[in-house]
Amino acid sequence: MQPNSRRITEGVIWKQLLSFFFPILLGTFFQQMYNTVDTIIVGRFVGTQALAAVGSTAALINLINGFFVGLSTGATVLLSQFYGASDRQGVRRALHTGMGLALILGAAVTALGMGAAEPVLRLVKTPASCLEDAVLYTRLYFSGAMASMIYNMGAGILRAMGDSKRPTLFLIAACFTNIVMDLFCVVVLKMGVAGAAVATVASQVISALLVGAVLLRLPQDIRLRPRQIRLEGRLLGRILYIGVPAGLQFITFDLANLLVQSGINSFGDITVAAWTAYIKTDALTWMISGAFGVSITTFVGQNFGAQKYARIRKSVWVCMGMSVSLVGLLSAVMVLSRRFILGIYTTDPQVIALGAYVMLWTVPFNFLFMPVEVFAGTMRGTGYSLIPTAITCACVCLFRVVWIFTVVRHIHRIELLAVCYPLSWLLAAAVFYLAYLRGNWLRKRIAQCGMEPESI
């Protein structure tokens, strides 16, 4: 194997975290650009109703994708531990089982997404004026789910081996494909929201082909061999032990957001469009959050495999400081320039005014979510995924559901709906802090794995 693991299990922690963070952030940025480009081009060249149609699908798309992508993280966490321990056979087995799982998940996501599109969008009260376009966009989007699952699994495998650059380059290539296809399908061919969805699917296919080509050309002892793709029962069980809680966390998180979207839809087209523009404006924050989460998970996974426990503990606070500082700075810039940024997505003055107002209730408090991402990523990197799932589901998801059905139902105001986000982040961060400091979770995980204890 190439000595990528030495760069992670030895040396200066903050430099190594950033060496993972920036490629992952750049890759996440371009991945997010798929839907962002769709939103900008549809909003400017088709209209407000089309913008609302694309925006109203976000919660459903994230709900279905989130569970299956979360499920696949079990393979990448396990592979990073094998890689950190220099276990070649374990890496090879995890690689082939992971890709087999990706193929099955891709087929499942396609069937579920296309079948659930209309009933779920009706259930969350998508405005009638944009329902038809929303259903069409969702079904076309999920026709490319297989390619999306292959890319996400393949990219996760490469990152687990210390390679975060090539997945990023592939996303950049796919994003430019999406931009060109969007302009051609929406602006030239006048295909509306269908053109935006077709462009996204084409881009996902490009990224899947590129990551697949790299996996087929890895060093001999860890190369992907299509004939060896299979689900090994025992290994699959370990993957699901990590991945199912992660998938459930994603799905409960997105179910809560789906209910929030239902509440937003009840305010009408203008509010749906304003909320969509705000979410796209705030996307960079969640790219940073997610990039730090993936970085700390990979870092902890390899160091756990190498039994560098003290290094794991130190990395948590290094990652925490960097993430809170960066998100805090970004939030200040966003608040000061919010009207300008919202204007990128729409020219409707009502949408811009309402979006700017909503941002004041959420954006200044974005830093509160960073402890949730860092603590959860750390625990999950060791394969300890039940506790972070339970905390996130209760403190973020359940809290939001209760808030929507009590406070917002009785006082139907947009600011009360928006404030449930920072309140849920604060609650989850506090519980994670207590669980991390007092839960003795790392020693328990070491004992579960039968690993040699170290002074920690």
Secondary structure as UniProt FT lines:
FT   HELIX           3..5
FT   HELIX           6..9
FT   HELIX           13..45
FT   HELIX           48..56
FT   HELIX           58..84
FT   TURN            85..86
FT   HELIX           88..123
FT   TURN            124..125
FT   HELIX           128..142
FT   TURN            143..144
FT   HELIX           145..160
FT   TURN            161..162
FT   HELIX           165..182
FT   HELIX           183..188
FT   HELIX           193..215
FT   TURN            216..217
FT   HELIX           220..222
FT   HELIX           226..228
FT   HELIX           233..265
FT   TURN            266..267
FT   HELIX           269..281
FT   HELIX           283..305
FT   TURN            306..307
FT   HELIX           309..336
FT   HELIX           338..345
FT   HELIX           349..360
FT   TURN            361..362
FT   HELIX           363..369
FT   HELIX           370..381
FT   TURN            382..383
FT   HELIX           386..392
FT   HELIX           393..398
FT   HELIX           399..403
FT   HELIX           404..408
FT   HELIX           409..410
FT   HELIX           414..418
FT   HELIX           420..438
FT   HELIX           441..448
FT   TURN            449..450
//
